[in-house]
Each structure stands twice: as structure tokens, then as C-alpha cells.
Amino acid sequence: MYTFTRHTMRSLLVLGLVALIAAGCGDANGSDDSAEAPEQRRVRVETLVMESTTFDDVIELTGAVESLNDAVLSAQASGTVTTVAQRGTRVSQGTVVARIDPGMMSAALQQAEAQVEAAKASYEIAEDTFTRQEPLYQDSIISALEFENVKAQRNQAMAGLRQAEAFLAQAQEQYSHTMVRAPFSGVVEDRFIEPGEQISPGQQVARVVSTSRVKVVAGVPERYAGEIEVGTSVAMDFQAYGSETRTGRVSFAGAAINPQSRTFLIEIEVDNRSGELKPEMVAQVHVTRETRDDALVVPRPAVIRDENGTSVFVVSNGIATRRNVDVGASYAGKLLIESGLQATEEVVVLGQNSLTDGDPVNVVEQYNRVGAAGIPMKSAAEQPESE
């Protein structure tokens, strides 16, 4: 049994060696059919064919809504408050918002009116005397001294009347101070005192706000100081409040820089007769610095940023080549290419993160424009018809 096993194993080893030698000879003689090398991998990408287009260089700011007419009314007289308009009351320009008990001012007004009446009567008597005496003086019936006395009495009565009228005007002004009036039409937003309370000059009474026209106020970084001026085009977005985008122009551009924020103020007046916008609302303000009519733009993600700078992948004859580019402003998902690309060149906009320089690619979708939010799109003429 032992001898048979050794013989069998020796035979198997010999057969194995023969098979290996035969296989080697077959390869040497080219008699064995080998498989062809696999085709090089092609990366699936989407591209954008560059075309000149219009690009708005826009600054995005955060602003706030303020009322053009917003006033805190204060008292100009002292006394007891008798009435104050309720919050939410709509008032017209000149409407009394609050009243102060006139007290002594009413009595002073009546006294001044009486003094005017008395002074007016004295003046009328003196004027009548002067009128009757003047012909007598001209006919030399009375002396010059007598006529001068008559004239002096007339002038004194005239001065007394003017003084009484001045006292009356002063009394009327003081009496008017007991009524706090609205300087413009609006709504009583708040009141700071209640009927029965004592008040003194300068003390706040109520706040009146008009929102028929409002302004949006925003701070612009100082580096744009030479570019943003009165008349610059602006778009304001209030989407957080469900309001549509408004357009307008800068109505005020500050001349001074805030040392804390390093910004200068701009204001944009907005029609608000609907009352939709309210003071202190937040607005996204888009200020147009410049409009480029012959610009090359790509979606922002198409540009690769690394330690070597900024670059894109350009496809030519099925091969992706990495190209350094200089980029400019960006807005709404779009990035302006200042240099490095030309019209008609094909830029990878999807799949670029899987590419290396020189990779073959398979273009599965090709676009020719960049739409809203930087989304690549085809022109309407190239869109497939719906079934």
C-alpha cells in the first residue's frame, strides 16, 4: 500500500509539470487567445457652452423699513391732560391728538381779547379826532402845538392797539399749546400719558406714524463709496413676509462713514399705500453696481478653488482639460469669468469633482445658458416638446 501511494503521487507531479510546460510553450508560440485590454474609463458629465450674456454686478445688503413720517409728539405747555387719542386712531394733519386743561391760559386769552377791544376803541377815537382837527390846522384855526398834541394822541393810541394785539397773539399761541396736533396724517401708534396726569413742556405725549410712504435703510461697505449714489437702481426683497419684490432708486446716499461698521447709509423711498410694509421689517437689498452686456458667466459650483487658484474643466474632443481662470463678481448663483475662457468653449458644470486633467468624458447633457439661481438651462428653442 505504501509503495502504490508514492508511485501515484510521483505520477501526478510529472503530469502537472508537463501541463505547465505546455502552457508556457503555447503562450510563446501565440497559440493561446488572450482577452483585449479594457477601454479607458469615461466620466459622465454635463457641460455648458459659453455664450456672451448680460450680467448684473449686484451688492447684496440687509436693510430695514422705516417710516418717512414718524414723530413723537411732546407737550408745549404744563397742566392736566384731559384727553389723549387711543392707539390705532387715524388722524389727519392738524387733528388734535391730546388736550391739556387750558386753565389760566384761557383766562389770559379772554383778557387779551378785551384789551384789544379797548385799545381799538381808543385808537378809533384818536383817529377820528385827528381827522377832524387836520382841516382846522390847515386853515390856521388851531395852532401847530394843538395839532401836534392831537397827532401824538393818535400815534399813542395806535401803539397801544399794536401792543394789545401782540399780547393777544401771545395769549392765542399759549392757548394753542394746550392742544397737541398731528403734524401729518397717520395713525396713533402709541401714547405715553393718560388723561388726568400732570404734564410739563417737553414731555412725550403720543407717537404718530404714517406708512403710506416708507423708506428702506441699509448700510453699504465703504469700498463701494465711489460707486453707489443717488439714482442707483435697487431691488428690495420682502419674501420673508410674503410680499413681492419692489424696485426703486437710491434717494439718499450718506457722505460719512460709520466708524464702527465701516459703512455709509443709503435710503430708498417705497410707495406703501397698501400698508403692506411696516416699520422695522427686514429687507434684502440688491444694489446694482454695474451691468455687463458682453459677459461670460458660469454656475458658481463649476469653478474649482484650491491652493493653486481658481479653475474649470474645459471639454474638447471628448477630453477634459483643467483651465485656470480669473473670476469676478458673483450674484444669484452666477460667477463672472474675467479671463481664461472664450465664447463657444464647453465647460463642465456637473461631474467636475470626479475629473482629473486629461480624463476622457461622456457628455450626457449640454446647456447653453445659466438661469435663475445659477441653474444651467437650454434655450426655449432647444427644449424637448412635451408629450
MARDO-945640 format. One record per residue: residue in three letters; x, y negated, z of N, C-alpha, C, CB in turn. Coordinates in steps of 0.001 Angstrom, whole numbers, plus 500000, padded with zeros to 6 digits. Atoms other than C-alpha are relative to their C-alpha. Glycine has a CB too. Layout:
<rs>
alaXYZXYZXYZXYZ ...
</rs>
This chain:
<rs>
met500826501209500000500000500000500000500850498756500000499071499986501197 tyr499107501159499911502783497584500872500684499738498687501037500203501086 thr499298500141501279504633498248497570499078499453498938500577501339499548 phe500970500476500992501492497631495492499738498492500180498670500799500119 thr500307501417499736500873494243497086501115499117499513499760499757501491 arg498874500801500450504346492921496419500064499971498497501300500530500569 his499959499933501460504153494008492819498907499105499412499831501467499511 thr501120500804500502500817492333492350500301498507500115498711500336500768 met499688501407499796501974489022493775501060499522499023500463499763501426 arg498956500370500936505096489067491608499406499795498613501101501069499966 ser500621500104501320502917489584488537499224498684499867499063501202499752 leu500776501239500027500678486665489397500899498775499864499152499883501262 leu499073501111500098503648484322489852500550499877498593501132500164500994 val499468500017501367505034485312486463498976499438499045500416501406499555 leu501071500508500868501704484665484776499823498496500169498677500719500301 gly500139501432499762501471481217486413501094499199499338499993499719501470 leu498886500705500624504908480208485214499847499953498489501319500662500369 val500210499957501447504097481318481682498956498972499577499568501409499558 ala501066500957500338500928479213481711500513498560500055498804500168500960 leu499463501349499885502809476117482874500914499670498832500751499840501311 ile499094500225501127505460476552480195499218499789498725500965501173499834 ala500815500136501205502803476988477555499325498637499944498949501108499939 ala500649501316499963501024473860478685500990498901499649499388499735501385 gly498985500996500315504284471896478551500349500010498535501238500231500820 cys499687499934501434505005473101475086498881499413499172500259501442499569 gly501127500554500756501538472198473985500044498491500000498671500482500575 asp499906501459499957502000468593475156501120499501499117500211499518501427 ala498860500440500792505382468377473484499687500043498523501214500853500297 asn500309499852501425504001469584470180498798499188499568499764501444499673 gly501168500832500332500987467286470412498787500825499663500316499087498843 ser501140499140500331498606470220470191498817499760500897500396501442500080 asp501106500242499055496513469059473268499396498626499735500492500102501479 asp500687501266500259493894466313472581499821499247501312498625500240499312 ser500138500829498796494256463591475258498941498927499787501349499349500374 ala501048501035500085491477461012476080500624498637499713499173499943501316 glu499521501341500292491871457439474761499967499133501256499160499363498887 ala499954500915498848492757454614477263498698499225500083501207499023499895 pro501272500713499874489610452893478683500142498530499583499481500090501445 glu500003501398500437488664449414477278500123499082501216498708499673499196 gln499776500920498898489725446440479454498673499405500476500973498884499580 arg501208500509499381487057445136481841499641498619499473500163499958501501 arg500504501311500413484889442200480633499056499471501081499271500084498615 val500791500609498929483419439857483214498768499328499387500854498964500813 arg501241500619500467479782438830482712499916498572500567498746500853500432 val500039501404499573479493435032482805498880499267499263501368499302499743 glu500885500942500680477162432193481927500790498724499767498692499721500830 thr499177501139500383478526429130480179499151498790499641500894500369498833 leu500610501260500405477735425513479392500837499403498880499882499011501203 val499322500667501103478611423981476024499985498501500275499322500333498626 met499907501396499616479860420485476765499432499083498918501447499635500291 glu500552501018500881477889417616475230500003498670500743498563500379499528 ser500035501326499386478080413873475847498584499687500456500507498920499014 thr501309500305499450475239412660478038500085498743500852499463501183500824 thr500050501167499119474154409819480326500171500447501451498662499225499819 phe499763499667498597475398409890483918499929498734500837501372500701500184 asp500125501117499069474380407556486724500911500224501200498532499825500457 asp499119499959498830477107406912489269499251499357501160501372499267499726 val500929500445498954474982406641492398500610500184501380498671500767499907 ile499625499897498587475746405936496053498754500424500781500585498633500549 glu501124499545499184473512407819498483500163499471501424499902501554499997 leu499962500620498680472706405942501691498753500380500782500121498465499886 thr501179499821499150470334406297504616499571498630500510500295500979501194 gly500510501297499578468139403284505293498775500132500877499678499151498800 ala501187500026499151465181402268507417499056498924499502500375499756501480 val501033500948500417461912400495506678499817498947501091498654500732499707 glu500280501100499075461394397099508271498929499114499382501295499175500317 ser501019500915500494458514394671508013500630498658499654498877499818501038 leu499532501340500352459137391396506225499475498974500993499564499631498574 asn500610500894499018456795389713508717499731500789501279498682499367499447 asp500109499308498714457264390972512256500419498992501070500898501318500047 ala499704501078499055457010388402515028499472500318501395499403498685499505 val500424499945498599456869388472518820499609498584500401501140500577500941 leu500513501326499681454695385531519878500212499702501481498505499891499633 ser499742500414498621455577383596523028499137498800500355501491499668500203 ala500799501127499518453714381096525158500809498713499931499516500252501441 gln499370501317499986454444377381524866499479499134501147499765499295498669 ala500556500729498854452505376386527949499899500958501179498597499382499660 ser500177499187498790452072377592531511498537499965500418500913499493501159 gly501382499942499537448829378662533107499516501435500100499092499208499070 thr500622498684499873446418381554533481499495500463498639498841499967501028 val500441499443501278445843383802530474498521500363500112500856501251499600 thr501436499696499980442143384004529638499628501128499042499202498757499651 thr500289498928500968442102386235526525501272500372499246498887499562499000 val498923499487500859444528388421524546499381501012499046501168500654500849 ala500549499071500990443676390264521318500457501429500293500424499586498576 gln499694498599499784443558394040521578500982500508498948498721500832499981 arg499109499367500975446161396239519897499172500517498823500814501162500656 gly500689499532501193445215397077516342499069498975499386499232501220500319 thr500873501040500539443241393869515854500644499358498777499694498931501072 arg499519500682501205443615392488512323499724498500500137499314500580498711 val500132501445499847444226388763512385500471499311498723500808499496501228 ser499577500822501128444510386126509682500969498935500488498783499350499296 gln499085501073499632447099383381509604499238498881500703500732499457498755 gly500644501052499226446168380802512253498993500484501008499341499065499097 thr500955499458499035443859383117514202500594499967501406499598501442499619 val499545500035498611444065382712517992500173501427500511498999499213500894 val499701498668499465445742385803519438499839500021501515501427500431499614 ala500129500083498534445776384630523074499669498567500388501312500473500714 arg500362501318499478444367381744525104500470499872501440498473499768499907 ile499600500332498635445669380055528235499040498933500509501497499507500066 asp500919500970499418443357378157530561500607498598499873499696500345501493 pro499400501323500247443904374514529444500140499157501251499180499247498995 gly499872500719498729443269373138532953500183498517499836501141500540500777 met499710501429500013444839369712533313500212499466498581501228499716500846 met499752500461501366445688369602529613498716499551499318500660501102499184 ser501287500405500563442024369403528717499609498621500523498904501037500339 ala500305501304499416441547366503531124500905498916499425500145500051501522 ala499069500969500573444656364780529800499601499647498570501435500549500032 leu500438500253501364443302365144526276498801499047499988499645501321499297 gln501171500873499931439987363547527218500400498574500392498976500559501003 gln499533501321499575441790360698528981500701499277498839500960500130501213 ala499298500613501132443990360094525937499014499554498930501019500983499400 glu501019500390500983440947360039523676499298498713500434498965501135499812 ala500645501211499485439319357438525952500916498783499856499606500191501475 gln499053501101500135442455355294525924500091499521498556501377500421500498 val499979500392501410442470355357522142498772499173499655500076501238499095 glu501222500753500264438869354182522057500097498576500558498788500724500604 ala499863501321499385439644351334524462500999499134499232500439500138501465 ala498988500752500743442778350324522569499479499594498625501282500828499854 lys500564500327501301440886350449519292499042498822500114499283501215499403 ala500934501114499794438192348127520684500751498684500210499086500283501207 ser499206501210499762440809345650521939500633499506498707501090500266501052 tyr499364500398501262442546345699518598498978499373499046500675501218499329 glu501026500544500899439297345098516698499622498567500395498746500901500014 ile500302501364499538438544342030518895501133499045499625499772499979501533 ala498847500851500314442051340669518429500102499750498505501295500638500512 glu499939500161501453441911341276514681498911499035499514499853501368499302 asp501092500891500383438536339521514433500339498549500357498685500431500689 thr499602501345499586439858336526516399501049499428499044500547500020501441 phe498951500456500917442921336335514164499412499613498642501067501095499820 thr500609500281501310440736336453511041499245498670500024499044501144499591 arg500763501256499905438537333572512270500907498785500227498978500094501134 gln499135501123499666441411331421513534500951499618498858500799500329501237 glu499028500282501060443631331700510467499551498856499075500241501259499177 pro500413501157500833441490329317508249500079498682500757498572500200499488 leu499932501227499202441316326801511097501430499492500069499453500240501419 tyr498588500416499952445087326819511338500425499406498658500914501200500368 gln499635500505501322445403326336507586499406498607499735499534500980498922 asp500627501325500156443020323353507801500472499020501079498466500127500049 ser499410500838498935445084321977510734498988499636501076500584498723499403 ile500979500248498935442080322203513042500565500442501337498672500733499711 ile499338499550498762444093324190515578501491499862499782499614501489500376 ser498555500197500091447752323766516380500705501317499671500548499416501316 ala499186498814500305450504326121515357500203500852501237501359499591499421 leu499798499259498765451040327072519004498801500866500318500278499052501149 glu501220499228499729447411328122519408499884501194499042498749499094499875 phe500102498910500962447531330184516220501024501093500289500185499470498582 glu498972498999499668450771331888517301499547500872501168501342499310500344 asn500535499212498881449089332935520550498983501025499512499353499079501047 val501001499092500560446189334431518581500688501149499248499037499232499054 lys499273498986500764448641336261516313500712500987500921501012499335499065 ala499303499128499045450639337594519269499027500954500672500732499164501061 gln501007499130499384447450338920520898499583501124499029498757499166500426 arg500361498984500999446573340691517630501101501067499904499763499339498607 asn498885499057500094450049342265517424500113500870501246501304499250499775 gln499947499240498748449952343285521089498907501057500027499861499061501214 ala501098499038500046446560344938520596500313501138499027498692499300499597 met499618498971500976447912346778517535501015500966500616500585499348498718 ala499003499143499355450897348064519538499352500884501054501110499153500634 gly500705499204499002448593349172522344499236501146499365499052499128500792 leu500734498944500703446476351127519841500948501113499530499236499410498796 arg499040498995500463449514352831518372500542500830501150501148499333499262 gln499521499263498832450760353760521826498949500991500485500374499032501128 ala501077499109499573447365355196522767499858501173499036498672499232500100 glu500093498922500991447301357207519513501148501002500162500006499416498575 ala498863499109499757450761358589520291499747500877501218501293499190500191 phe500352499211498813449592359656523759498954501054499659499480499084501124 leu501033499047500405446575361298522140500621501162499217498917499295499149 ala499348498941500777448753363202519662500782500941500907500933499394498943 gln499257499181499050450935364386522535499055500891500801500822499112500944 ala500977499222499239447906365490524528499396501110499140498891499083500539 gln500543498985500907446494367313521496501011501130499783499614499362498646 glu498956498980500193449831369098520954500100500897501226501369499336499713 gln499929499212498770449973370161524591498780500899500150500124499082501215 tyr501221499190499919446397371345524416500073501177499014498746499126499707 ser499889498920500995447135373361521262500927501107500476500504499445498664 his499084498980499476449915375143523134499288501006500887501125499345500779 thr500753499040499186447252376813525251499395501100499122498886499278500792 met500487498977500930446318378827522135501177500545499200498906499421499048 val498912499333500735448818381340520709499401500535498700500665501171500858 arg500597499665501298448099381685516976500928500904499174499681498713499214 ala499236499119500891449191384254514400500672499172498911499082501083499369 pro499309500786501035451863382801512083499761500531498587501489499981500281 phe500304499394501298450772385143509271498923501062500219501290500624499336 ser501026498958499898448073387700508518500669501338500295499154500084498693 gly499422498710499642448718391082510068499170500708501038501409499827500505 val500648499186498978447906393454512902500715499777501329500007501511499607 val499406500111498662448429393017516643500568501370500358498940499514501077 glu499333498726499762450974395777517206500138500299501488501367500002499345 asp499816499799498558451447395230520932499661498715500721501451500446500332 arg500186501186499163450607392861523747500707500231501314498492499688500228 phe499103499884498859452771392121526759499451499355501264501322499389499665 ile500605500634498828450406390359529145498503500241499949500319498470500055 glu501425499723499908446852390842530340499253498761500497499740501202500934 pro500803501126499506444012388358530986500045499924501528498539500130499519 gly499935500220498558444237386848534460501402499823500519499361501128500712 glu498610500145499559448014386920534637500496498576499740500911501026499280 gln499377501301500178450095383781535018501123500110498969500540499460501347 ile498987499986501044452370382863532153500728498672500000499373500282498617 ser499192501227500066455147380342531589500572499867498597501148500015501067 pro499471500196501349456685378815528469501148500957499689500467498565499828 gly498956499076500438458832381288526525499691501447500300501292499640500635 gln500333498619499652457185384383527994499264500667498830499131500047501294 gln500601499276501118456206387035525410498538500321500257500766501280499731 val501438499768499892452512387430524723499570501223499185499229498760499534 ala500430498918500884451992389750521744500923500093498805498551499788499538 arg499227499776501220453615391207518646499036500184498829500940501241500149 val500832499900501206452045390723515209500880500478498852499321498625499654 val499236499399501085453209392821512241499151500027498738500468501425500375 ser500638499871501307452345392617508562500789501006499177499915498623499270 thr499318498969500780453133395661506401499576499986498533499729501368500599 ser500383500065501407451697394503503081501227499975499099499133498770499740 arg498707499915500656455289393990502022501040500345501052500356498671499266 val498962499573499073458214395728503665501348499929499281499719501444500536 lys498664499941500579461940395932503133500709501239500532500811498709500323 val499157498881499593464342398852503254501402499446500211499989501165498930 val498689500529499618467604398029505019500978501165500111499922499202501347 ala498989498938499950470768400108504570501380499368500070499891500943498764 gly498619500447499930474489399797505235500824500648498900500600500315501372 val499182499520501114476875400107502265501465499979500424499779499130498719 pro498573500002499638480507401183502841500746498849499335500651501333499609 glu499324501212500458482889398270502436500755500184498694500948499526501051 arg499257499809501252484735399892499497499169499661498771500489501429499899 tyr500866500365501123481711399068497343499622498513500039498730500864500012 ala500382501402499793481653395411498376499988499204498705500944499344500986 gly499953500758501237482573394189494907499070500513498925501375499990499481 glu500824499366501021480039396377493105498501499837500238500333501453499923 ile501419500083499685476690396056494916499654498540500260499637500894501229 glu500380501394499875474994392687494549498498499863499803500767499128498988 val501423500262500208471565391084494333499630500342498554499654498512500323 gly500431499571501322469691392660491420500406501405499645500529499083498986 thr499586498626500276471405396069491578498811500948500122501130500429500958 ser501126499063500032468977398889490721500097501005501147499953500739498650 val500059499112498840467862401089493636498771500906499892499962499181501323 ala501137499081499845465658404169494107499936500411501462500134501263499059 met500192499668498582464189404989497533499086501209500125499409498793500778 asp500717498736499877463024408453498513499438500122501416500932501204499669 phe500678499836498699460460408947501307499337501377500073498938498875500218 gln500628498693500101459779412647500681499720500625501360500866500919499192 ala500231499440498661460051413457504384498621499633500523501070499512500977 tyr501320500449499558456755411583504794498941500260498933500036498510500351 gly500970499696501042455100412911501642499717498841499073498733500447500617 ser500195501170500846455492409578499857500851500130498753500343498704500759 glu499276499927501261456597409201496263501234499098500022499082499613498840 thr498792500808500127459938407750495228499640498606499493501016500677499052 arg500214501391500419459945403951494908501279499484499349499588499096501215 thr498856500646500627462208401886492702499954498506500282500023500270498477 gly499932501429499757463376398334493180501401499485499735499575499675501428 arg498685500605500167466334395995493178500434499340501306499987498970498848 val499456500606498784468595394655495893499589498530500044501556500145500055 ser500444501391499837467058391414497181500952499209500892498583499958500587 phe499016500666499134469827390662499692501203500913500137499394499657501409 ala498750499269499782473470391733499901500846499187500962500767500260498651 gly499263500722498970475364390776503040501389499595499559500096500832501234 ala498665500512500327478543388745502791501038500388501043499959498490499863 ala499078499657498913480059390020506060499994501506500237499621499250501300 ile499846498586499696481349393471507035499812500215501499501389500520499536 asn500159499644498599480183395033510292501285500671500487498767500935500204 pro498706499443499583483445395704512200499896501386500623500656499073500979 gln500152498677499404482022398782513942499771501084498944498847499992500989 ser500340498990501009480512400629510966500750499839498691498537499959499724 arg499298500315501246482652399015508235499055500049498816501162500965499780 thr500993500066501067479531398458506159499448498583499912498856501022500240 phe500732501247500129477592395496504809498553500332499654500644499073498922 leu501426499725500140473811395239504757499492499640498612499213499239501052 ile500787500354501174471575395350501729498532500158500371500378500889498759 glu501436499915499791467812394814501635499309500127498653499476498767500773 ile500803499821501198465252395934499074498542499797500383500230501409499361 glu501410500243499703461721394500499159499134501000499248499601498554499631 val500879498982500565458940397018498539498552499600500234500291501392500617 asp501429500260499855455255396441497868499368501137500801499312499851498606 asn500581498982499123453232398247500539498557499665500342500824500138501284 arg501390500363499732449658397075500153499168501199500420499385499356498777 ser500721498793499588448531400680500614500220500313501474500434501188499151 gly499706499736498588450075400665504098500647501354500234498739499913500809 glu499431498660499878451759404000503379501320500004500757500201500601498630 leu498703500089499334455173402882504585499856499221501292501051499337499083 lys500086500632498692455617401961508213501402499682500509499249500907500999 pro498692500371499457458443400174510039500655501147500757499863498799500915 glu499118499006499381461275402405511264499980501347499284499611500196501443 met499890498785500801460594405116508651501410500086499405498919500024498874 val498685499776500600463791406661507254499851500160498495500689501245500615 ala500025499920501460464524406285503545501371500428499488499584498640499376 gln498766499665500699467122407937501342500148499010498845499991501496499487 val499811501092500960468506405064499283501069500407498986500403498673500727 his499080499640501082470143405727495915500303498724499207499389501128499066 val499589501248500646472076402710494637500857500333498782500782499080500994 thr499279499727501244473238402841491013501179499043499851499057499881498785 arg498799500816500190476831401610490745500242499728498525501224500689500614 glu499655500105501415477257402290487034499265501086499241501534500113499780 thr500600499007500884475592404104484138500956500266498846498613499525499475 arg499099499597501075477879406042481780499180500634498883501089500986500518 asp500795499504501120476361406636478343500685501114499210499675498867499077 asp499261499002500755479078408938476973500829500838500970500905499331498925 ala499330499282498923479881411220479888499929501506499783499384499632501347 leu500014498538499961480787414905480243499784500413501449501335500612499419 val500319499593498633479194416495483305499830501506500051498723499292500509 val500180498575499751479149419988484766499301500167501346501369500757499977 pro500530499741498655477293421569487692501139499998501015499237501354500044 arg498939500120499004479244420945490869500688501331500303499437499425501273 pro499320498734499692479882424695491590500932500491498902498985501056500276 ala499140499532501089481557425108488172501453499616500220499519499441498674 val498635500487499766484630423226489429500603500742501194500011498456500249 ile499272499259498955487141425229491454501006499055500634500719501275499414 arg499078500860499261489054423371494145500929500878500837499224498985500905 asp499025499284499183492240424750495651501215499107500212500410501348499336 glu498821500797499690495718423669496676500652499413498748501004500843500753 asn499433500509501248496584423104493013499158498898499370500163501127499017 gly500848501060500531493772420626492461498639500521499578500677499327498828 thr501326499618500488490528420961490508500125500575498598499030498786500009 ser499907499333501294489969423253487537498683500666499660501134501030499997 val501160499245500490487369425063485432500521501099499092498974499072499241 phe499661498974500969487356428166483240499334499653498678499566501407500493 val500481500291501344487021427485479519500058501287499182500842498864499327 val500074498781500800485925430304477195500288499666498539498608500677500146 ser499673500142501421487470430597473724500332501380499453501194499002499781 asn499798498680500620487287433717471505499889501132501009501359500060499322 gly500255498941499035485969435768474403500974500078501136499986501275499321 ile498996500001498934488879434892476722499800498761500871501448500035499409 ala500149501104499052488562432749479873501366499462500386499226500452501256 thr498738500650499672491372430258480395499750498932501055500656499384498734 arg500153500992498942491792428211483530500577498667499545500687500472501299 arg499621501317500488491975424469482786499911498982501149499093499574498807 asn500033501065498995492947421674485175499212498813499459501439499565500396 val500816501148500395490505418751485091500065498941501085498533500422499736 asp500147501108499051490175415339486713498520499695500136500796498728499535 val501423500221499767486783414788488309499778498607500562499430501062500954 gly500373501322499495484966411569489139498857500104500991499613499072498848 ala501127500055499075481708410764490884499114501221499848499186498732499777 ser500980498919500045479081413351491713498670499483500518500476501224500828 tyr501341500414499575475336412963492088498992501029499526499642498589499450 ala501098499085500310472287415239492183500512501316499442499041499359499010 gly499479498705500423474384418388491788500864499946498761498880500928499761 lys499202500145501209476275416984488784501344499373500355499254499145498943 leu498660500516499756480000416260488646500552499444498694500934501106500577 leu499471500667501182481561413806486207501433500473499747499950498457500167 ile498645499608500392484620415083484319500662498801499335499986501244499040 glu499304501165500526487033412217483756500965500381498875500755499291501118 ser499067499556501028489621414168481746500231501497500135501338499231500097 gly499711498565499992490637417708480797499050500822499154499966500509501396 leu500975499296500828487579418669478742499587499121498833498765500412500830 gln500506500704501162486172417746475358498635500554499631500978500116498815 ala501304499539500464482739417970473802500170501245499141499272498890499208 thr500109498701500698481811421380472304500759501116500699500510499871498582 glu499325498930499280484092423266474692499003500711500913501194499446500816 glu500926499130499272482463426123476608500565500271501395499762501341499227 val499537499909498615482777426033480408499171501032500761499919498621500698 val500691498993499193481924428898482750499311499321501177500991501089500500 val500755500597498896479165427860485161499476501046500977498841499189499455 leu500395498918499090478344431243486697500906501192499742498492500392499811 gly499070498897500115480809434047487377501443499574500075499768500720498735 gln498630500495499990483879431830487618500801500491501196499998498502499982 asn499292499551498798484696433086491098500540501418499852499078499927501208 ser499510498637500247485299436578489672501066500033498924498853500911499606 leu499066500062501118487691435397486946501421499719500453499563498944499019 thr498608500418499928491434435180486667500396499533498609500936501159500512 asp499584500579501274493303433365483933500298501094498981501232499106500194 gly499770499034501076493170435346480668499030501150499974501360500539500104 asp500982498907499996490258437654481558499099499924498777499150499961501280 pro501034499987501041488026438759478681498628499879500662500086501304499134 val501314500230499397484416437767479255498906500413499032499830498520500402 asn501221499727500755480951438699478105499006498912500366499423501441500306 val500905501120499738478793435550477794498560500500499873500272498806499013 val501369499477500002475285436654478803498962498894499865499740500790501271 glu500931501121500140473702433170478798500814498751499712499117499814501286 gln499283501213500393474707429910477185499046498811500088500588500136498557 tyr500809501194499812473378426455478149500674498817499292499797499703501516 asn499420501167500647473849423009476638499694498684500718499511499921498591 arg500207501222499227472757420549479316499854500345501472498757499232499498 val500122499833498545472677420040483070498743499257500440501285499462500765 gly501258500596499590469219419423484507500034499487501421498896500988499852 ala500123500514498638467927418218487847500669500948500988498521499798500373 ala499319499259498930469854419324490947501194500783499466499022500955500690 gly498819499350500539472758420370488690499751501384499441501027500084501043 ile500328498676500531470938423392487224500233500016498489498527500384500333 pro499788499918501456472212424421483746498699500381499295501115501033499663 met501233499764500739469438424419481149500288500000498511498939498940500346 lys499968500085501446468768424845477479499074498879499573499595501346499343 ser500902501023500520467216422128475357498667500622499681500587499319498755 ala501355499494500217463477422426474772499901500784498709499002498856499986 ala500087499328501294464040423465471153500562501413500067500738499198498938 glu499383498685499903466106426454472323499287500901500988501442499863500393 gln500706499172499035463717427672474998499167501054499270499104499132500911 pro500811498980500668462067431004474057498520499729500178500341501386500532 glu501431500199499921458391430840473261499383500989500961499364500126498628 ser500665499125499041456134432219475945499092500956499271499208499189501031 glu500838498999500639454311435395475093498545499693500211500321501379500520 
</rs>
